[in-house]
Amino acid sequence: MKKKKLLDDPQLPPAVCREYGDLFLEHGWLADALEFYLKGNVAEGLAQLHKLAVASGDAFILERLQQAQGPLAPEAWQQAAAAAAAAGQEALAQWARERSGEAGGAATGGAGKGGNHAHDA
């Protein structure tokens, strides 16, 4: 409830957004950290999340970053796809492959396409 109240506050200072974003990030709750970093326009936090998402193959976080900041480089999506596949998260790997523009991504059955997004972060 506190998180929702904070995020709904139109006057929430960027410093508080950074503080909560950092706290959530420290505990590995990337989606929650992302919400605060986006609300406060915390560039450093968003950049750190981008790096972590690419390295871990978290296509969900990358998709949210793309929605907020504009298109990501195909290379970021390709690296995320490789990381997700290496971690055995084929649905996220497929999702990232599709976003990268890689042809032949459908060979794994198209999991993660459209609104069927698997995310357990």
Phi and psi in degrees as GROMACS dihedral restraints (atoms count N, CA, C in turn):
[ dihedral_restraints ]
;  ai    aj    ak    al  type     phi  dphi    fc
    3     4     5     6     1   -63.8    20    10
    4     5     6     7     1   -40.7    20    10
    6     7     8     9     1   -60.6    20    10
    7     8     9    10     1   -47.4    20    10
    9    10    11    12     1   -61.4    20    10
   10    11    12    13     1   -43.2    20    10
   12    13    14    15     1   -61.2    20    10
   13    14    15    16     1   -43.9    20    10
   15    16    17    18     1   -63.0    20    10
   16    17    18    19     1   -47.1    20    10
   18    19    20    21     1   -66.6    20    10
   19    20    21    22     1   -27.8    20    10
   21    22    23    24     1   -81.7    20    10
   22    23    24    25     1    -9.8    20    10
   24    25    26    27     1   -76.9    20    10
   25    26    27    28     1   112.3    20    10
   27    28    29    30     1   -69.0    20    10
   28    29    30    31     1   -14.4    20    10
   30    31    32    33     1  -103.5    20    10
   31    32    33    34     1    10.1    20    10
   33    34    35    36     1   -62.0    20    10
   34    35    36    37     1   120.0    20    10
   36    37    38    39     1   -67.2    20    10
   37    38    39    40     1   147.2    20    10
   39    40    41    42     1   -55.6    20    10
   40    41    42    43     1   -33.7    20    10
   42    43    44    45     1   -63.8    20    10
   43    44    45    46     1   -36.8    20    10
   45    46    47    48     1   -71.6    20    10
   46    47    48    49     1   -38.5    20    10
   48    49    50    51     1   -59.9    20    10
   49    50    51    52     1   -43.5    20    10
   51    52    53    54     1   -62.6    20    10
   52    53    54    55     1   -45.4    20    10
   54    55    56    57     1   -59.0    20    10
   55    56    57    58     1   -48.3    20    10
   57    58    59    60     1   -70.1    20    10
   58    59    60    61     1   -38.6    20    10
   60    61    62    63     1   -59.7    20    10
   61    62    63    64     1   -44.3    20    10
   63    64    65    66     1   -63.8    20    10
   64    65    66    67     1   -39.8    20    10
   66    67    68    69     1   -62.6    20    10
   67    68    69    70     1   -47.7    20    10
   69    70    71    72     1   -64.6    20    10
   70    71    72    73     1   -40.9    20    10
   72    73    74    75     1   -61.5    20    10
   73    74    75    76     1   -42.6    20    10
   75    76    77    78     1   -58.5    20    10
   76    77    78    79     1   -31.6    20    10
   78    79    80    81     1   -93.4    20    10
   79    80    81    82     1     3.6    20    10
   81    82    83    84     1    82.6    20    10
   82    83    84    85     1    12.4    20    10
   84    85    86    87     1   -94.0    20    10
   85    86    87    88     1    77.6    20    10
   87    88    89    90     1   -63.4    20    10
   88    89    90    91     1   -40.8    20    10
   90    91    92    93     1   -64.3    20    10
   91    92    93    94     1   -38.6    20    10
   93    94    95    96     1   -69.4    20    10
   94    95    96    97     1   -42.6    20    10
   96    97    98    99     1   -59.1    20    10
   97    98    99   100     1   -42.5    20    10
   99   100   101   102     1   -58.5    20    10
  100   101   102   103     1   -43.5    20    10
  102   103   104   105     1   -58.1    20    10
  103   104   105   106     1   -44.4    20    10
  105   106   107   108     1   -71.4    20    10
  106   107   108   109     1   -40.8    20    10
  108   109   110   111     1   -63.4    20    10
  109   110   111   112     1   -39.2    20    10
  111   112   113   114     1   -66.3    20    10
  112   113   114   115     1   -45.3    20    10
  114   115   116   117     1   -59.7    20    10
  115   116   117   118     1   -42.8    20    10
  117   118   119   120     1   -90.3    20    10
  118   119   120   121     1     1.4    20    10
  120   121   122   123     1    50.6    20    10
  121   122   123   124     1    51.4    20    10
  123   124   125   126     1   -88.1    20    10
  124   125   126   127     1    93.7    20    10
  126   127   128   129     1   -58.3    20    10
  127   128   129   130     1   -43.6    20    10
  129   130   131   132     1   -64.1    20    10
  130   131   132   133     1   -41.4    20    10
  132   133   134   135     1   -65.8    20    10
  133   134   135   136     1   -41.6    20    10
  135   136   137   138     1   -64.0    20    10
  136   137   138   139     1   -39.7    20    10
  138   139   140   141     1   -65.5    20    10
  139   140   141   142     1   -39.6    20    10
  141   142   143   144     1   -66.1    20    10
  142   143   144   145     1   -41.7    20    10
  144   145   146   147     1   -63.0    20    10
  145   146   147   148     1   -39.0    20    10
  147   148   149   150     1   -58.9    20    10
  148   149   150   151     1   -48.2    20    10
  150   151   152   153     1   -60.0    20    10
  151   152   153   154     1   -46.2    20    10
  153   154   155   156     1   -64.5    20    10
  154   155   156   157     1   -40.5    20    10
  156   157   158   159     1   -66.1    20    10
  157   158   159   160     1   -41.4    20    10
  159   160   161   162     1   -64.5    20    10
  160   161   162   163     1   -46.1    20    10
  162   163   164   165     1   -66.3    20    10
  163   164   165   166     1   -31.2    20    10
  165   166   167   168     1   -98.6    20    10
  166   167   168   169     1    -9.2    20    10
  168   169   170   171     1    79.6    20    10
  169   170   171   172     1    25.0    20    10
  171   172   173   174     1   -81.9    20    10
  172   173   174   175     1    86.3    20    10
  174   175   176   177     1   -65.3    20    10
  175   176   177   178     1   -28.0    20    10
  177   178   179   180     1   -61.3    20    10
  178   179   180   181     1   -49.8    20    10
  180   181   182   183     1   -63.8    20    10
  181   182   183   184     1   -42.6    20    10
  183   184   185   186     1   -61.1    20    10
  184   185   186   187     1   -40.5    20    10
  186   187   188   189     1   -61.6    20    10
  187   188   189   190     1   -44.0    20    10
  189   190   191   192     1   -64.8    20    10
  190   191   192   193     1   -39.6    20    10
  192   193   194   195     1   -63.3    20    10
  193   194   195   196     1   -42.4    20    10
  195   196   197   198     1   -63.0    20    10
  196   197   198   199     1   -41.8    20    10
  198   199   200   201     1   -61.3    20    10
  199   200   201   202     1   -36.9    20    10
  201   202   203   204     1   -84.5    20    10
  202   203   204   205     1   -33.9    20    10
  204   205   206   207     1  -116.2    20    10
  205   206   207   208     1    -6.9    20    10
  207   208   209   210     1   102.7    20    10
  208   209   210   211     1   176.1    20    10
  210   211   212   213     1   -55.1    20    10
  211   212   213   214     1   140.0    20    10
  213   214   215   216     1   -95.6    20    10
  214   215   216   217     1   156.7    20    10
  216   217   218   219     1   -64.4    20    10
  217   218   219   220     1   139.6    20    10
  219   220   221   222     1   -54.3    20    10
  220   221   222   223     1   -32.1    20    10
  222   223   224   225     1   -62.5    20    10
  223   224   225   226     1   -36.4    20    10
  225   226   227   228     1   -63.9    20    10
  226   227   228   229     1   -43.3    20    10
  228   229   230   231     1   -65.5    20    10
  229   230   231   232     1   -39.6    20    10
  231   232   233   234     1   -64.8    20    10
  232   233   234   235     1   -42.6    20    10
  234   235   236   237     1   -64.8    20    10
  235   236   237   238     1   -39.9    20    10
  237   238   239   240     1   -64.7    20    10
  238   239   240   241     1   -40.3    20    10
  240   241   242   243     1   -61.7    20    10
  241   242   243   244     1   -43.3    20    10
  243   244   245   246     1   -64.6    20    10
  244   245   246   247     1   -41.4    20    10
  246   247   248   249     1   -66.4    20    10
  247   248   249   250     1   -42.5    20    10
  249   250   251   252     1   -64.4    20    10
  250   251   252   253     1   -43.1    20    10
  252   253   254   255     1   -62.5    20    10
  253   254   255   256     1   -42.1    20    10
  255   256   257   258     1   -63.6    20    10
  256   257   258   259     1   -29.1    20    10
  258   259   260   261     1   -88.0    20    10
  259   260   261   262     1     2.3    20    10
  261   262   263   264     1    78.2    20    10
  262   263   264   265     1    16.7    20    10
  264   265   266   267     1  -101.4    20    10
  265   266   267   268     1    73.8    20    10
  267   268   269   270     1   -64.2    20    10
  268   269   270   271     1   -34.3    20    10
  270   271   272   273     1   -62.6    20    10
  271   272   273   274     1   -43.1    20    10
  273   274   275   276     1   -68.8    20    10
  274   275   276   277     1   -37.6    20    10
  276   277   278   279     1   -61.9    20    10
  277   278   279   280     1   -44.3    20    10
  279   280   281   282     1   -63.2    20    10
  280   281   282   283     1   -43.6    20    10
  282   283   284   285     1   -58.3    20    10
  283   284   285   286     1   -47.2    20    10
  285   286   287   288     1   -65.3    20    10
  286   287   288   289     1   -39.5    20    10
  288   289   290   291     1   -59.8    20    10
  289   290   291   292     1   -43.8    20    10
  291   292   293   294     1   -62.3    20    10
  292   293   294   295     1   -40.5    20    10
  294   295   296   297     1   -70.5    20    10
  295   296   297   298     1   -27.5    20    10
  297   298   299   300     1   -76.1    20    10
  298   299   300   301     1   -16.2    20    10
  300   301   302   303     1    88.6    20    10
  301   302   303   304     1     8.3    20    10
  303   304   305   306     1   -63.7    20    10
  304   305   306   307     1   126.6    20    10
  306   307   308   309     1   -77.0    20    10
  307   308   309   310     1   152.6    20    10
  309   310   311   312     1    84.9    20    10
  310   311   312   313     1     4.8    20    10
  312   313   314   315     1   -65.2    20    10
  313   314   315   316     1   -19.9    20    10
  315   316   317   318     1   -75.1    20    10
  316   317   318   319     1    -4.6    20    10
  318   319   320   321     1   -62.2    20    10
  319   320   321   322     1   -19.4    20    10
  321   322   323   324     1   -98.2    20    10
  322   323   324   325     1    11.1    20    10
  324   325   326   327     1    99.4    20    10
  325   326   327   328     1    -1.9    20    10
  327   328   329   330     1    77.9    20    10
  328   329   330   331     1    17.2    20    10
  330   331   332   333     1   -60.4    20    10
  331   332   333   334     1   142.0    20    10
  333   334   335   336     1    89.9    20    10
  334   335   336   337     1     1.2    20    10
  336   337   338   339     1   -82.8    20    10
  337   338   339   340     1   148.1    20    10
  339   340   341   342     1    65.8    20    10
  340   341   342   343     1  -134.7    20    10
  342   343   344   345     1   -88.4    20    10
  343   344   345   346     1     5.1    20    10
  345   346   347   348     1   -94.6    20    10
  346   347   348   349     1    70.3    20    10
  348   349   350   351     1  -100.9    20    10
  349   350   351   352     1   119.5    20    10
  351   352   353   354     1   -86.9    20    10
  352   353   354   355     1   129.7    20    10
  354   355   356   357     1  -154.4    20    10
  355   356   357   358     1   121.0    20    10
  357   358   359   360     1  -118.6    20    10
  358   359   360   361     1     9.4    20    10
